[in-house]
Amino acid sequence: MGVRHLDTYIRETVPGGFIRINIEDEIRKYFEKAGKTNPKPPIIVIDLITLYTPLSKYDRKGLYFGGRFNLAYTVIDEFFGKLKGLGAKLVFFYDGPVPESKNETWCARQDRRYEEMLPLISAVDMGFDLTTLMNYSPPLNFRYALKFIAKKYGELKVTMTHECDQELAAHVTKVNALAIISNDSDFLIYEGSWKYWSSREIQLPTLVTMEYNRAALVRHLDLSFQQMPLLATLSGNDIMPFDVVKLLHYQLGYGDKFSKLARYIKGLGNGPLNEAAIRNILSAFTNSSTWFKQFQQSLDTYSVNINPQDGSTTGDLVQEALSKQESAFMYLLWLEKRLDVSIGLVDMRRTDFGQDYGQLQISLIVHMAGIILFHRKPRQPTQCSIIIKTTHHEPHQAHSYPVVYPRGIETPTLLDLLSKDPVVLEDLQTVKYQLLAWIASDTLNPDELREVPPQLRITVFSVYYLLDQKVLELFEADLLLQVAYDVAFETYDPKAVDYPRKIASRPFRLVFLYQTIYGLATKAYRLVGLDDENFRDDPPFDGVLFHKRYDDWSKGQCELENIEEWRIYKELVSQSLKLEKKR
């Protein structure tokens, strides 16, 4: 993320650029300096998505089994609780849609992640034990309940109209925040009195981390903060690709590229970076007409003089409502923009569900698009654009898919579906469940789904869909539901569950497919307006518990007493067997 290799440079090269601090001490210093009877609380702004890394470190072993979200919840809850208990005001930012200028970078990053996971999957197939598997890169697991916990302790902002780091930097500057907690080297570029604390170095659940000294970096390079956006752009970042600027680096010579870029920038003088000056810089190493726009975008992204609401005051009430949602999913589909879809951990070399992985996601998305676009004026679009990887040999790229519109269901407007007005909520309950069930399958009974406890409803939705798509076996659906039951209702001690020595191939793959589908199921749940203040995006799931029981359940050694009444999917298997007998 951010400026290529700049975080490494400040840590390893800049004197005093990276110092160890304790957040509790910093908050206490703030209050001592304020010296008032009732000083304003220090504001700490947290780049929420960057906390995935320290959470993953906390239980790295569990990641190989698909994650233990109940344990992770406790750790992050304790961390936020400590910050708030010390008197800090917390504001959380979460990434919205991928900007069009970063689509190419995003696709390349996702392609790289896919390739990086294949050696681990092959190692699981070869039967390596857990100790050996942990020498491979761990699965990237993004199903933590961060947004849910964030709302418990502060204000959550999802960025829709600008870059997340730009909106975050603009906010901390505007409110005079004490610090940012993040792991994005773009924050080394922004000027401001706030501190920049590393989320990557946080030792959860303690309050110890490292602080980046931006002023020391600027002094070391002998530049001004006004020149730092140009340094970031010429270094290569998510907007201005390294492959474009690397020719300039070769021209300046190998080694210590930041110092050489700084000398180059100083040689340009202090004149304004107008169009002529930018084109002159570009002409030294590339085609200025091709890259001028992105070069300018890169410079502009380091400005904090923005109004995050600029893009939403359009007069389109639906767009304005969707811009305030916790996910960019509906927002992008309503605006008929490209939707970027991360496939997660998958092996598309396989001839089982691996090759259908993309289609399993697309089917849910085009049904949800049908509800979102049903009342779109002046016309209903017939296609939606999705950036996704569909086969092993193809990269992440844009595809166009037909939208599937509801039939036989009186579909409310999006504003009505999302309304929290008690009267509207009550009037639309029946149709909400009809639409939710329809997204998964024409055979899913909405009344039966409605009877499932809220803590297990999305689990049942997800396993029903996967059974309907002939991906799961019945015992696997039952096991996923039983694990969800045990996690949701706390029927076991997760710390007492031993980690299996080995991980079997099929359950390993199923866990990550299930989580991907569960993530889309949560979007469906939000879309029809069934989410409330207790709604969580993370699945009630414990990967270690699932793998521990898998072999026994595959042999029929299982107890279904606690979940029997909610196995509304079991008829799918009965119907399938009847059809096979008829053949």
JOHU-V794631 format. One line per field, one symbol per residue. ss: DSSP state (@ for helix, = for strand, . for the rest). A space follows every 10 residues. Layout:
ss=???
This chain:
ss=.....@@@@@ @@.....=== ==@@@@@@@@ @@@@...... ..=====@@@ @@@@@@@@.@ @@@....=@@ @@@@@@@@@@ @@@@@...== ====.....@ @@@@@@@@@@ @@@@@@@@@@ @@@@@...=@ @@@....... .....@@@@@ @@@=====.. ...@@@@@@@ @@@@@...== ==..@@@@.. ....====.. .......=== ==.@@@@@@@ @...@@@@@@ @@@@@..... .@@@@@@@@@ @@....@@@@ @@@@@@@... ....@@@@@@ @@@....@@@ @@@@@@@@@@ .......... ......@@@@ @@......@@ @@@@....== .......... ..@@@@@@@@ @@@@@@@@@@ @@........ ..======.. ......==== ==........ ...@@@@@.. .@@@@@@@@@ @@@@@@@@@@ .....@@@@@ @..@@@@@@@ @@@@@@@@.. ...@@@@@@@ @@@@@@@@.. ...@@@.... .=..@@@@@@ @@@@@@@@@@ @@@@@@@... .......... .=@@@@@@@@ @@@@...... ...@@@...@ @@@@@@@@@@ @@.
